[in-house]
Amino acid sequence: MQKITPHFWFDKEAREATALYASLFPDSKITNTTTITDTPSGDCDIVTFRLAGQDFMAISAGPYFKLNPSISMFVVFDNEKDIEKVWNKLIEGGKALMSYDTYPWAQKYGWLQDKYGLSWQLSWSEHHQMEQKITPFLMFTKEMAGKTKEAIAYYASIFPNSKTEMLVHYGKGEGDKEEFIKHSRFTLGGQNFMAMDSSGPHDFIFNEAISFVVNCDTQKEIDYYWEKLSAVPESEQCGWLKDKYGVSWQIVPAVMNTMMTSGNKEKIARVTQVFLKMKKFNIEALDRAYKGE
């Protein structure tokens, strides 16, 4: 299991969207779909899936949070045929944020928001040397513009097996402040991330529609990440928290994946009713609910 799993919030489209995404990349499949009941959002579909060998999650939980381009999925390709195929599929019903074209940094590149609201940056270049095919890309905008370098250092101080691999500042006349980060690559828990600053007139900031699930083996580990990351007390609910940059995280016991994908409706319902009352997760209480104790 990955240490950090990207999680997408949809209104009602999690099953449909994830089926499309899984059809686009090799080594991709839906691994489980579970419906939880009697939540504040009603019945919710939770989908776990793999894209290009990487773990992702999605939920259909109502129109409370809307996907936006503050976090996109950066995908690298080996050839023009594959990138063009995926671009043509994802742009159907969606919109281009940067047109699919040739750019100084890529032989082919395009940035789009698909019909479900999820943003993708697709890139093909003979110079790409990235083992991870799909990389979460964070854009620090509005009041967070200029915080990229600080945030990377902060996250790297929290997660083991982390490092900054590339920090490129804007040059003079390149469209933003020279102290801002134009491009960065870094690893958290051994997984690749990318980020940049942008002080442009954007109408989006980080929100709960994309969060990052941190899979924890022990209560001590849950307590550690909760203490390090949580900075907005009013956002704490059901294992969710928001950090000081506005990025949302879910601090979750790894065993919960087994609980929620067991297929036993009674056990899932008991666990659901217990975790709905929690802010920070308590593994012992969830285990008792799962066992019916």
Wavefront OBJ file of the C-alpha trace (Angstrom):
o trace
v 0.000 0.000 0.000
v 1.209 3.489 -0.871
v 1.890 5.746 2.081
v -0.034 8.611 0.452
v -3.074 8.052 -1.772
v -4.726 10.860 -3.796
v -8.469 11.045 -3.087
v -11.073 12.680 -5.361
v -14.477 13.965 -4.191
v -17.312 13.813 -6.711
v -20.984 14.692 -6.416
v -22.427 11.472 -7.888
v -19.910 10.484 -10.553
v -17.191 8.481 -8.752
v -18.071 5.154 -10.408
v -18.389 6.646 -13.881
v -15.289 8.841 -13.647
v -13.007 6.164 -12.258
v -14.151 3.663 -14.912
v -13.120 6.178 -17.577
v -9.755 6.865 -15.960
v -8.997 3.148 -15.568
v -9.690 2.632 -19.281
v -7.021 5.144 -20.308
v -3.817 3.763 -18.831
v -2.098 0.347 -18.736
v -1.927 -1.469 -15.390
v -5.175 0.169 -14.266
v -8.355 -1.242 -12.735
v -11.130 -0.665 -10.222
v -10.099 -2.656 -7.156
v -13.182 -2.163 -4.970
v -16.456 -0.267 -4.775
v -18.268 0.022 -1.455
v -21.451 1.933 -0.664
v -21.730 3.359 2.840
v -25.158 4.378 4.118
v -26.751 6.772 6.593
v -24.120 9.490 6.268
v -24.771 13.263 6.225
v -24.419 12.972 2.430
v -26.805 10.005 2.222
v -25.519 6.865 0.527
v -21.938 7.298 -0.709
v -19.969 5.210 -3.171
v -16.307 4.761 -2.238
v -14.096 3.544 -5.084
v -10.520 2.343 -4.781
v -8.678 2.033 -8.074
v -5.270 1.866 -9.695
v -3.947 3.959 -12.554
v -0.630 2.999 -14.142
v 0.124 0.875 -11.084
v -0.579 3.679 -8.586
v -3.299 3.739 -5.924
v -6.138 6.268 -5.945
v -9.471 6.680 -4.178
v -12.716 8.465 -5.011
v -16.040 9.120 -3.318
v -19.485 10.236 -4.429
v -20.610 12.319 -1.472
v -22.673 15.219 -2.761
v -22.043 18.709 -4.154
v -20.238 20.073 -1.116
v -16.759 20.419 -2.649
v -15.980 21.190 -6.277
v -12.871 19.975 -8.085
v -10.669 22.777 -9.397
v -7.215 23.155 -11.039
v -5.323 23.945 -7.819
v -4.311 20.272 -7.776
v -3.950 18.445 -11.080
v -2.585 15.083 -12.165
v 0.622 15.466 -14.216
v 0.967 12.501 -16.583
v 4.080 11.686 -18.619
v 3.923 9.720 -21.866
v 6.432 7.792 -23.959
v 5.065 8.672 -27.377
v 2.762 11.025 -29.243
v 0.171 8.389 -30.080
v -0.597 7.636 -26.425
v -0.745 11.232 -25.230
v -3.026 12.232 -28.101
v -5.364 9.326 -27.370
v -5.691 10.239 -23.681
v -6.064 13.956 -24.432
v -8.891 13.268 -26.884
v -10.728 11.100 -24.346
v -10.351 13.481 -21.402
v -11.216 16.659 -23.308
v -14.655 15.280 -24.285
v -17.138 17.407 -22.357
v -14.294 19.211 -20.595
v -12.232 22.285 -21.387
v -8.631 23.140 -22.191
v -6.736 25.239 -19.653
v -3.630 25.267 -21.882
v -4.046 24.062 -25.438
v -2.588 20.771 -26.597
v 0.490 21.912 -28.500
v 4.289 21.976 -28.684
v 6.027 23.983 -25.957
v 9.662 24.713 -25.013
v 9.500 22.100 -22.246
v 7.679 19.344 -24.148
v 7.154 18.050 -27.641
v 3.482 17.768 -26.767
v 1.750 19.187 -23.701
v -1.770 20.169 -22.697
v -3.620 21.063 -19.511
v -7.332 20.350 -19.254
v -10.225 20.006 -16.863
v -12.313 16.941 -17.711
v -16.114 16.791 -17.678
v -16.097 15.708 -14.029
v -13.927 18.663 -12.986
v -10.626 16.846 -12.436
v -7.588 18.598 -13.942
v -4.867 16.830 -15.898
v -1.540 17.977 -17.305
v -0.414 15.659 -20.095
v 3.175 15.807 -21.294
v 5.350 13.960 -23.788
v 9.037 14.718 -24.154
v 12.064 12.625 -24.976
v 13.723 14.300 -21.983
v 11.213 13.049 -19.400
v 12.939 10.894 -16.820
v 10.189 10.152 -14.334
v 9.525 6.633 -13.104
v 6.142 7.622 -11.648
v 3.700 8.069 -14.509
v 1.081 10.162 -12.661
v 2.210 12.873 -10.246
v 0.006 15.174 -8.132
v 0.775 18.791 -9.053
v -0.027 21.532 -6.511
v -0.476 25.159 -7.592
v -0.140 27.718 -4.787
v -2.417 30.642 -5.682
v -3.958 33.757 -4.121
v -2.722 34.267 -0.549
v -0.670 31.068 -0.785
v 1.252 32.206 -3.880
v 4.931 32.293 -2.935
v 4.581 29.513 -0.329
v 5.704 26.597 -2.507
v 9.303 26.415 -1.313
v 8.263 26.748 2.324
v 5.526 24.120 1.971
v 7.848 21.578 0.337
v 10.339 21.944 3.182
v 7.515 21.642 5.704
v 6.077 18.469 4.210
v 9.543 16.931 3.828
v 10.190 17.533 7.529
v 7.062 15.505 8.369
v 7.233 12.501 6.057
v 10.210 10.125 6.179
v 11.932 9.217 2.910
v 11.352 12.699 1.517
v 13.544 15.127 -0.388
v 13.505 18.106 -2.732
v 14.667 17.079 -6.191
v 14.212 20.304 -8.187
v 13.419 23.961 -7.444
v 13.298 26.344 -10.405
v 12.557 30.030 -9.775
v 10.951 32.352 -12.277
v 13.512 34.273 -14.266
v 13.299 37.967 -14.957
v 10.443 38.679 -17.327
v 9.036 35.135 -17.155
v 5.623 36.246 -15.951
v 5.802 36.130 -12.169
v 7.884 37.230 -9.205
v 11.484 36.071 -9.357
v 11.374 34.670 -5.818
v 8.412 32.452 -6.770
v 8.813 28.811 -7.822
v 8.084 28.142 -11.496
v 8.577 24.397 -11.243
v 9.498 21.900 -8.534
v 9.741 18.185 -7.990
v 9.898 16.537 -4.578
v 9.187 13.224 -2.889
v 7.115 12.545 0.211
v 7.265 9.045 1.639
v 9.088 8.010 -1.527
v 6.296 9.261 -3.820
v 6.664 12.024 -6.391
v 4.921 15.385 -6.180
v 5.212 18.609 -8.156
v 4.329 22.198 -7.253
v 4.516 25.805 -8.397
v 3.551 29.343 -7.383
v 1.227 31.522 -9.419
v 0.072 35.022 -8.520
v -2.200 35.264 -11.566
v -5.889 36.175 -11.296
v -6.997 32.650 -10.439
v -10.450 31.972 -9.043
v -9.415 28.751 -7.280
v -7.515 27.651 -4.187
v -6.957 24.316 -2.460
v -10.096 22.688 -1.088
v -11.364 19.324 0.138
v -12.294 18.041 -3.334
v -8.780 16.615 -3.612
v -7.173 15.310 -0.461
v -4.294 13.004 0.334
v -4.921 9.867 2.380
v -2.030 9.009 4.722
v -2.141 5.301 5.519
v -1.013 4.653 9.100
v -0.134 1.355 10.768
v -0.485 2.428 14.409
v -2.349 4.908 16.614
v 0.987 6.538 17.395
v 1.473 7.211 13.707
v -2.046 8.648 13.371
v -1.390 10.942 16.348
v 1.916 12.060 14.831
v 0.564 13.098 11.422
v -2.531 14.676 12.972
v -0.434 16.837 15.273
v 1.994 17.821 12.521
v -0.516 18.617 9.778
v -3.763 19.853 11.309
v -3.968 23.660 11.360
v -7.701 24.394 10.914
v -9.688 22.914 13.840
v -13.068 23.538 12.200
v -12.029 21.319 9.270
v -11.317 18.293 11.457
v -13.909 15.593 10.797
v -13.947 11.844 10.066
v -10.163 11.634 9.799
v -9.975 14.747 7.594
v -7.868 17.787 8.372
v -6.576 20.878 6.619
v -2.963 22.067 6.875
v -1.720 25.644 7.140
v -1.521 25.967 3.345
v -5.116 24.838 2.834
v -4.277 21.345 1.546
v -6.590 18.605 2.852
v -5.358 15.294 4.240
v -7.029 12.159 5.566
v -5.122 10.434 8.361
v -6.412 6.885 8.210
v -5.473 3.522 9.764
v -4.332 1.177 7.008
v -6.499 -1.581 8.480
v -9.567 0.517 7.676
v -9.135 -0.398 4.025
v -9.721 -4.036 4.998
v -12.721 -3.079 7.111
v -14.409 -0.990 4.419
v -13.768 -3.431 1.564
v -14.801 -6.564 3.490
v -18.166 -6.795 1.732
v -19.899 -7.363 5.070
v -22.630 -4.707 5.116
v -23.301 -4.972 8.854
v -19.631 -4.536 9.767
v -19.221 -1.652 7.323
v -22.336 0.051 8.722
v -21.065 -0.278 12.317
v -17.660 1.136 11.425
v -19.272 3.970 9.455
v -21.478 5.064 12.338
v -18.483 5.076 14.675
v -16.114 7.007 12.440
v -18.780 9.608 11.558
v -18.623 10.758 15.189
v -14.823 11.025 15.208
v -12.425 13.795 14.281
v -9.080 12.022 14.654
v -9.484 8.292 14.114
v -9.121 5.873 17.025
v -8.018 2.459 15.771
v -9.147 0.598 18.883
v -12.695 2.006 18.703
v -12.942 1.241 14.978
v -11.728 -2.309 15.573
v -14.326 -2.850 18.296
v -17.066 -1.615 15.967
v -15.838 -3.890 13.189
v -15.918 -6.894 15.522
v -19.289 -5.902 16.993
v -17.936 -5.620 20.513
l 1 2 3 4 5 6 7 8 9 10 11 12 13 14 15 16 17 18 19 20 21 22 23 24 25 26 27 28 29 30 31 32 33 34 35 36 37 38 39 40 41 42 43 44 45 46 47 48 49 50 51 52 53 54 55 56 57 58 59 60 61 62 63 64 65 66 67 68 69 70 71 72 73 74 75 76 77 78 79 80 81 82 83 84 85 86 87 88 89 90 91 92 93 94 95 96 97 98 99 100 101 102 103 104 105 106 107 108 109 110 111 112 113 114 115 116 117 118 119 120 121 122 123 124 125 126 127 128 129 130 131 132 133 134 135 136 137 138 139 140 141 142 143 144 145 146 147 148 149 150 151 152 153 154 155 156 157 158 159 160 161 162 163 164 165 166 167 168 169 170 171 172 173 174 175 176 177 178 179 180 181 182 183 184 185 186 187 188 189 190 191 192 193 194 195 196 197 198 199 200 201 202 203 204 205 206 207 208 209 210 211 212 213 214 215 216 217 218 219 220 221 222 223 224 225 226 227 228 229 230 231 232 233 234 235 236 237 238 239 240 241 242 243 244 245 246 247 248 249 250 251 252 253 254 255 256 257 258 259 260 261 262 263 264 265 266 267 268 269 270 271 272 273 274 275 276 277 278 279 280 281 282 283 284 285 286 287 288 289 290 291 292 293
